[in-house]
């Protein structure tokens, strides 16, 4: 098994769930909750508290596959921070490198979920996960991880560069799943890819980063910057290459989707959890797809995460090169 550092955000997710009051309406290509009037009060059917954030979501997947996992991020000294620490401790994740910025509060997301349709709206307070420039890449010298898995650092390109250069200098491999704020700086992201071993994007993100509209076109452009590239395309599956083999893949199976929160984290971390266990590129793609499929059938970004001993069934995946 591998030693993996998961670098990214930690949040408390609060779900407000209802069947009737969040009815949606279409405005062009945009769906909106139509029934929430300003100044009104509504009764909610269910209230759930979960732990979210890309950094902790990924860390739990790695831990459930038996890897040695270190979570690196920021929390506040508050009840939400205690809930995050409790969840990570339950999963056997090393929390000794977490920082607690002065006066910062743990991030929190309020998720309005229509249980009838699965539609949701997310209100997020980033809190301690709004910034990462207090974190020091020198901790990697002590940890000596096999892999550094990085989700969004809220567009902090300087901190990303420092961590990537440090990881590269000590022989640590890097998997990168950039967010919206990173992709707003496409030239800088492309410059970072010299040190990245695996890049994960969805189709829209890949188009924003490199330009283009077809999966084949996007992949061919991005593989000039990074050897292993994975581009997902929702219900259409995706495309991926490791420099030697290229696959087109569909979804793992048709399921009823309850909640898409954490689906991307589940795919990316599932892929790396499998690859770091010594599985083939093809098997890692299937494991990532299976993990994402399991997560969207449950409420919360961590419920449904699969374990290493699961028996994978066949899924649409085709070697194209």
C-alpha positions as CSV (number, residue, x, y, z in Angstrom):
1,X,0.0,0.0,0.0
2,X,1.0,3.6,-0.5
3,X,1.5,6.7,1.7
4,X,-0.8,9.4,0.3
5,X,-1.2,13.1,1.3
6,X,-4.6,14.6,0.5
7,X,-4.3,18.4,0.2
8,X,-7.5,20.4,0.0
9,X,-10.6,21.6,1.8
10,X,-12.5,20.4,4.8
11,X,-16.1,21.4,5.4
12,X,-19.1,20.5,7.4
13,X,-22.1,19.8,5.0
14,X,-25.6,20.6,6.4
15,X,-28.4,19.1,4.3
16,X,-31.8,20.7,4.3
17,X,-34.1,18.2,2.6
18,X,-37.6,18.7,1.4
19,X,-40.0,17.2,-1.3
20,X,-42.5,20.1,-1.9
21,X,-41.1,23.5,-1.1
22,X,-38.1,23.4,-3.4
23,X,-40.0,22.9,-6.7
24,X,-37.8,23.9,-9.7
25,X,-38.6,26.0,-12.7
26,X,-36.7,26.3,-16.0
27,X,-35.3,29.7,-17.2
28,X,-33.7,28.9,-20.6
29,X,-31.0,26.4,-19.8
30,X,-31.0,27.1,-16.1
31,X,-33.1,25.3,-13.4
32,X,-34.0,27.4,-10.3
33,X,-35.8,26.7,-7.1
34,X,-39.1,28.7,-7.6
35,X,-40.9,28.4,-4.3
36,X,-38.5,30.0,-1.9
37,X,-39.9,33.5,-1.4
38,X,-38.0,36.2,0.4
39,X,-39.5,36.8,3.9
40,X,-41.3,33.5,4.0
41,X,-40.8,30.5,6.3
42,X,-40.7,26.8,5.3
43,X,-40.7,23.5,7.1
44,X,-37.9,21.1,6.2
45,X,-38.6,17.4,6.2
46,X,-35.0,16.2,7.1
47,X,-31.8,17.7,8.4
48,X,-28.5,15.8,8.1
49,X,-24.9,16.7,9.1
50,X,-22.0,15.2,7.1
51,X,-18.3,16.0,6.5
52,X,-17.3,17.2,3.1
53,X,-14.6,19.1,1.3
54,X,-12.4,17.7,-1.5
55,X,-9.4,17.1,0.7
56,X,-11.3,15.0,3.3
57,X,-13.5,13.2,0.7
58,X,-10.5,11.9,-1.1
59,X,-8.6,11.0,2.1
60,X,-11.5,8.7,3.2
61,X,-11.5,6.9,-0.1
62,X,-7.7,6.3,0.2
63,X,-8.1,5.1,3.8
64,X,-10.9,2.7,2.9
65,X,-8.6,1.1,0.3
66,X,-6.0,0.4,3.0
67,X,-3.5,3.2,2.2
68,X,-1.6,5.2,4.8
69,X,-3.3,8.6,4.5
70,X,-2.3,12.1,5.8
71,X,-4.8,14.9,5.5
72,X,-3.3,18.4,5.0
73,X,-5.6,21.4,5.3
74,X,-7.1,24.0,7.6
75,X,-9.7,23.8,10.3
76,X,-11.1,26.1,13.0
77,X,-11.2,25.4,16.7
78,X,-15.0,25.0,16.7
79,X,-17.7,22.2,16.8
80,X,-17.5,21.8,13.0
81,X,-13.8,21.3,13.2
82,X,-14.2,18.8,16.0
83,X,-16.7,16.9,13.7
84,X,-14.1,16.8,10.9
85,X,-11.4,15.5,13.2
86,X,-13.7,12.9,14.6
87,X,-14.5,11.6,11.1
88,X,-10.9,11.5,10.0
89,X,-9.9,9.8,13.2
90,X,-12.6,7.1,12.7
91,X,-11.1,6.4,9.3
92,X,-7.6,6.1,10.6
93,X,-6.4,9.2,8.8
94,X,-3.3,11.1,10.2
95,X,-4.5,14.6,11.3
96,X,-1.3,15.7,12.9
97,X,-0.4,18.1,10.0
98,X,-3.7,20.0,10.1
99,X,-3.3,23.7,10.7
100,X,-5.7,25.9,12.8
101,X,-5.4,29.5,11.6
102,X,-6.0,32.1,14.2
103,X,-9.7,33.1,14.6
104,X,-10.6,31.1,11.5
105,X,-13.8,29.1,11.5
106,X,-14.2,25.7,9.8
107,X,-15.8,25.9,6.4
108,X,-19.5,24.9,6.0
109,X,-21.9,24.2,3.2
110,X,-25.7,24.4,3.3
111,X,-27.1,22.1,0.8
112,X,-30.8,22.6,-0.3
113,X,-31.8,19.2,-1.7
114,X,-35.1,18.4,-3.4
115,X,-35.6,14.7,-2.4
116,X,-38.2,14.3,-5.2
117,X,-35.8,15.2,-8.1
118,X,-32.3,15.1,-6.5
119,X,-31.8,18.8,-7.6
120,X,-29.7,20.8,-5.2
121,X,-28.3,24.3,-4.5
122,X,-25.2,24.7,-2.4
123,X,-24.3,27.8,-0.2
124,X,-20.7,27.6,1.0
125,X,-18.8,29.5,3.6
126,X,-15.2,28.6,3.0
127,X,-13.8,29.7,6.3
128,X,-10.5,28.1,7.2
129,X,-10.5,26.5,3.7
130,X,-10.6,29.8,1.9
131,X,-6.8,30.1,2.0
132,X,-3.9,27.7,2.0
133,X,-0.8,29.9,2.0
134,X,-0.2,29.1,5.7
135,X,0.6,25.5,4.8
136,X,4.3,24.7,4.3
137,X,5.5,22.2,1.7
138,X,8.4,21.4,3.9
139,X,6.1,18.9,5.8
140,X,6.5,16.6,2.7
141,X,10.2,16.2,3.7
142,X,9.0,14.6,6.9
143,X,6.1,12.6,5.5
144,X,7.9,11.3,2.4
145,X,4.6,10.4,0.6
146,X,4.4,8.2,-2.5
147,X,1.6,10.4,-3.8
148,X,0.3,13.9,-3.3
149,X,-3.4,14.3,-4.2
150,X,-4.5,17.9,-4.7
151,X,-7.9,19.3,-5.2
152,X,-8.7,23.0,-5.4
153,X,-6.6,25.5,-3.3
154,X,-9.0,28.3,-4.2
155,X,-6.8,29.6,-6.9
156,X,-3.6,30.0,-4.8
157,X,-1.2,29.3,-7.7
158,X,1.9,30.2,-5.6
159,X,1.1,27.6,-2.9
160,X,0.3,25.0,-5.6
161,X,3.7,25.7,-7.3
162,X,5.6,25.4,-4.0
163,X,3.9,22.1,-3.1
164,X,4.4,20.7,-6.6
165,X,8.1,21.7,-6.8
166,X,8.7,20.2,-3.3
167,X,6.9,16.9,-4.2
168,X,8.8,16.6,-7.5
169,X,12.1,17.2,-5.8
170,X,11.6,14.3,-3.3
171,X,10.2,11.9,-5.9
172,X,6.5,12.1,-4.8
173,X,4.0,11.6,-7.6
174,X,1.2,14.2,-8.0
175,X,-2.4,13.8,-9.0
176,X,-4.2,17.1,-9.6
177,X,-7.9,17.9,-9.8
178,X,-8.0,21.7,-10.2
179,X,-11.1,23.8,-9.4
180,X,-12.8,26.8,-11.0
181,X,-10.4,29.4,-9.5
182,X,-7.3,27.5,-10.7
183,X,-8.8,27.2,-14.2
184,X,-9.3,30.9,-14.3
185,X,-5.5,31.0,-14.7
186,X,-5.0,28.6,-17.6
187,X,-1.5,29.6,-18.5
188,X,-0.4,29.1,-14.9
189,X,-2.1,25.7,-14.6
190,X,-0.5,24.5,-17.9
191,X,2.8,25.6,-16.5
192,X,2.2,23.5,-13.3
193,X,1.6,20.4,-15.3
194,X,5.3,19.8,-15.9
195,X,5.4,18.3,-12.4
196,X,2.0,16.5,-12.5
197,X,1.7,12.8,-13.1
198,X,-2.1,12.5,-13.3
199,X,-4.5,15.3,-14.4
200,X,-8.2,14.9,-13.8
201,X,-10.8,17.3,-15.4
202,X,-14.3,17.1,-16.6
203,X,-15.1,18.1,-20.2
204,X,-16.1,21.6,-19.4
205,X,-13.0,22.2,-17.4
206,X,-10.8,20.7,-20.0
207,X,-12.4,23.0,-22.6
208,X,-11.8,26.1,-20.5
209,X,-8.2,25.1,-19.9
210,X,-7.0,24.2,-23.3
211,X,-9.8,25.0,-25.8
212,X,-11.8,22.6,-27.9
213,X,-15.1,20.7,-27.7
214,X,-14.5,17.1,-28.5
215,X,-13.1,14.6,-26.0
216,X,-10.5,13.3,-28.4
217,X,-9.3,16.8,-29.2
218,X,-9.1,17.8,-25.6
219,X,-7.2,14.7,-24.7
220,X,-4.7,15.1,-27.5
221,X,-3.9,18.6,-26.5
222,X,-3.6,17.9,-22.8
223,X,-1.4,14.9,-23.1
224,X,1.4,17.2,-24.4
225,X,1.5,18.6,-20.9
226,X,0.9,15.6,-18.7
227,X,1.4,11.9,-19.4
228,X,-1.7,10.6,-17.7
229,X,-4.9,12.6,-18.4
230,X,-8.5,11.7,-17.5
231,X,-11.5,13.7,-18.8
232,X,-14.9,12.8,-17.5
233,X,-18.2,13.7,-19.3
234,X,-21.0,12.9,-16.8
235,X,-23.4,10.3,-18.0
236,X,-21.4,9.9,-21.2
237,X,-18.5,8.4,-19.3
238,X,-15.1,9.9,-20.4
239,X,-11.7,9.3,-22.0
240,X,-8.3,8.7,-20.5
241,X,-4.7,8.0,-21.5
242,X,-1.6,7.1,-19.6
243,X,0.7,7.8,-22.5
244,X,0.7,4.1,-23.6
245,X,-3.0,3.2,-23.7
246,X,-6.1,5.3,-24.3
247,X,-9.6,4.2,-23.2
248,X,-13.1,5.5,-23.8
249,X,-15.4,4.5,-20.9
250,X,-19.0,4.7,-20.0
251,X,-20.7,4.8,-16.6
252,X,-20.3,1.9,-14.2
253,X,-24.0,1.2,-14.0
254,X,-27.4,2.9,-14.2
255,X,-28.5,3.9,-10.7
256,X,-31.0,6.3,-9.1
257,X,-29.0,9.4,-8.1
258,X,-29.8,10.8,-4.7
259,X,-27.0,13.3,-4.4
260,X,-24.1,14.3,-6.7
261,X,-22.1,15.9,-3.9
262,X,-18.5,14.5,-4.0
263,X,-19.0,12.5,-7.2
264,X,-15.9,14.0,-8.8
265,X,-13.8,13.5,-5.7
266,X,-15.0,9.9,-5.5
267,X,-14.0,9.2,-9.1
268,X,-10.5,10.8,-8.8
269,X,-9.6,9.4,-5.4
270,X,-11.0,6.0,-6.4
271,X,-8.8,5.9,-9.5
272,X,-5.7,6.8,-7.5
273,X,-6.6,4.4,-4.6
274,X,-6.6,1.6,-7.1
275,X,-3.6,2.7,-9.1
276,X,-1.5,3.1,-5.9
277,X,-2.5,-0.4,-4.9
278,X,-0.7,-1.7,-8.0
279,X,-3.8,-2.2,-10.2
280,X,-3.7,-1.6,-14.0
281,X,-4.7,1.7,-15.6
282,X,-7.8,0.1,-16.9
283,X,-8.8,-1.4,-13.5
284,X,-8.2,1.9,-11.8
285,X,-10.6,3.7,-14.2
286,X,-13.2,1.1,-13.4
287,X,-12.7,1.4,-9.6
288,X,-13.0,5.2,-9.8
289,X,-16.2,4.8,-11.8
290,X,-17.6,2.3,-9.3
291,X,-16.7,4.5,-6.4
292,X,-18.4,7.5,-7.9
293,X,-21.5,5.5,-8.7
294,X,-21.7,4.2,-5.2
295,X,-21.4,7.7,-3.7
296,X,-24.2,9.3,-5.8
297,X,-26.7,6.7,-4.5
298,X,-26.3,8.1,-1.0
299,X,-26.6,11.4,0.8
300,X,-23.3,13.0,1.7
301,X,-19.9,12.9,-0.1
302,X,-18.5,10.1,1.9
303,X,-21.4,7.7,2.4
304,X,-21.2,4.9,-0.1
305,X,-17.4,5.0,-0.6
306,X,-16.3,1.5,-1.6
307,X,-13.5,-0.6,-0.1
308,X,-10.7,-2.4,-1.7
309,X,-12.3,-5.9,-1.4
310,X,-15.3,-5.0,-3.6
311,X,-15.8,-7.3,-6.6
312,X,-16.0,-5.1,-9.7
313,X,-18.4,-6.1,-12.5
314,X,-17.8,-5.3,-16.2
315,X,-18.6,-1.8,-17.5
316,X,-18.3,-0.2,-20.9
317,X,-14.6,0.5,-21.5
318,X,-12.8,0.3,-24.8
319,X,-9.2,0.4,-25.7
320,X,-8.9,2.9,-28.6
321,X,-5.1,3.2,-28.8
